[in-house]
Amino acid sequence: MNHNFQEKVNFIWSIADLLRGDYKQAEFQDVILPLTVLKRLDDVLEPTKEKVLKKNQELKEKGIENKDLILTKASGYPFYNTSKFTFKSLLQDPNNIAKNLRSYINGFSQNMYNILENFEFANEIKKLDEANLLYLIIQRFNDIDLHPDVVSNHEMGTIFEELIRRFSEQSNETAGEHFTPREVIRLMVRLLIAGNGSLKQKNIIKTVYDPACG
């Protein structure tokens, strides 16, 4: 699917409609955000997937345990996935999709797994599977291409930011806590440099300490 930015956001947002009745609106993000990240990672690693699997098997046969450096080189990124599954292949076994999705997530290199673990998505997999929603949602995510050739890193970040904004607005409990509108950010930057003409010159680089970043 060759969507523009807004179409991509709207498409991912529409997947949340499948959760209605089984999830509260404030809980939609617990499913959509981690799966958006997983789909992006899956599309990023797809071109070198077979190369990584082959190299991982070679290292196993040689009894080499410290594989990170070699496998990251094979993947072309600072992370990799050694699971035989992909988002597409998960659909080939509907009856075991929950187990296979867990196996897929466990296949990520430790540095990426640690990040994914912060989503606490394991409980959602069980809940989605019991509600017969997991297959449907994975199927829908397979309908969008998030490969870097289609979606740049900058655009992907903006898509994720927009999803967070929408989910924050949807939840009265967290509205405004996780998102600062771009126009507010621009105003803050202008106020910071107001009165300092030297900062308005081209090619000036300054660092700013933000203790609340992230």
N, C-alpha and C positions, 0 to 999 in steps of 0.2 A: 504494500500500500504506500503510495507516494503522497503523503499528506503534507500540507504546510504545517507550521508550528501549531496554530490554533486547532487544526483538525486532529493533530496527534494528541494534544491535550484532551480534546473532547472525546476522542475515541477511548483513551485510557480511562477517562472519567466515567464514560458510559458503562464500562465493565462493572462498576460498583452497583449498577442497577440489579445485577444478578444476586447481590447480597441482601436485598430488601426482604424483610420477613424473618431472616435468620440472624441478621446483625443490626444493631442500632446504627444510626447515621454516624455517630461519633466514633464508631469502631471500623468504619469502611477503610480508613487509612491504614489500619493494622494489616490489611490484606493487600490493598492496591499498591502502597508504597514499596514494601519489600519485593513484591512480584515485578514491579517496574524496574527496580534495581537488578533483579535476577535476569530479567529478559534482556536488559542492556548488556550485562556481563556475558550472557549466552551468545548474543549477536557479535560482541567484540571478539570472543574467543573462537567462534565458529570456523574461521578460515584455517586456523592452526590446530584445531581439535585433534584430528587424526595424527598429526605429527607428534603432539604431546602424548597421546595414548601409546603410540609406538615407542617413543623414547622412554616412557615410564615403564613399559614392559621390559625393555632392554635393561634398564637399571635394576629392575627386580631380579631378572635372571642372573645378573652379575653380583647381586647381593649388596648393591650400593644403597645406603639409607639416606645419606645427605644429598637430596635430589633437587633442592630449591633452585640453585644457580643454573643447573642444566635445563630444568623444565621451564623456568622463566625465559631462558634464552629461546627455547623451542616455541613458546607461546608468543613471544614478542612483546610481552607485557610483564610488569612486576608481580603478576599473579597468574594462576593457571587452574585448570580443573582436570582431575584424573578420572572422573566418573565416566562410564560408558554412555550415560544418558545426556540428552539435550532436551530443550523445551519441545522440540518436534517429536523426538522418539518417546517422550513420556506418554504421548497420546496412543502409542501402539499397544499399551497394556492397561486399559482402563481399570481393571480390577485391582491392580497393584500400584496405582498412580501415587498414592500417599507414601508408600514405602520407597518407591523409586525416586520420588522428589526429595525425600530425606537423604537418600543415597547420593543424589546429584549435589545437594548442598554440602554434604560431608566431603565431597570430592574436591572442594576448593582448597587452594593452598592456605596455610594457617593464617597468613596476614589478611586475606580476604574473608576467610571464615570468621575471624574475630570481629570483623566489621558487621557481617551479616547477622551474627549472633545477637547484636544489640537490638535487632528488630524483634527478637523473641517470637519468631515466626513458627516455631515447632508446634505450639498449642493451636495456632490457626490452621495448620495443615490437618490436624486431627478433626477439628471442628468442621472445616470445609468438606472433608471426606465423609464425615457422618451425615452431613446435610446434602450429600450428592452434588456438591457445587465445585469441587476441586477440578474435575475433568473439564467442566464447562468453562471455568475461568482460565485454565491453562490453554484451552482451545482458543479462546478469544485473544489472549496475549500473543498467540502464534500468528495472528492476523496483522500484526504491526511489525515493521522492520525498524529496529533501533541500532542497526550497524553504523559505525562512525562514518562510512561512506555516504550514508543517507541522513544521519543525524549527527552533527558535529558535537564535540564535547561541550562547547558553549551552549548550543541549542538544547542539549540534553539537560544541562544544569538549569536552564530557564524553564524547561518543561517540568522538571521535578519541583522547582520553586513555585511554579504556578499551581501544581497539584497540592502542595503544602498549603498555599494560600487559600485555595478553595475548601480544603478540608478544615482549615482553621476557622473560616467563616461559617462553615456548616455546623461547627460545634460551639455552642454558647459558652461551654466551660473553658475552651482554650482560645477563643477568638482574640486575635491581636498578640498572642504570646509568642508565636513562632515565625511571624512574617512581618517584615517592614517594607511597605510599598516603595517601589523604585523612585517615585517622585519625592518621597520623604528623604531617601538616601541622598539623592542629588542635592536637595536643599541643605542637608546637613554638611555635605562636602563644601558647598558654596560658602556656607557660614564659617567653616573652618579656615578657609583661605581668604576670606574677606579682609581687605585692608593690607594684604601682603601681595603687592603687585608682582614680585619676582616669581611667585608660584603660578602665575597665569601665563608665563612664557612657555613656549614649546619645548618639549624634550626635557622637562624638569622632573626628576624622580625624587619623591620623598616617602619615607616610611611613616606609618601611623600605628600606634599601639592601641589595640582594641581589646580590653580585658574581657569583654562579653562576646567576642567572636565565637560562633559555633554554638 
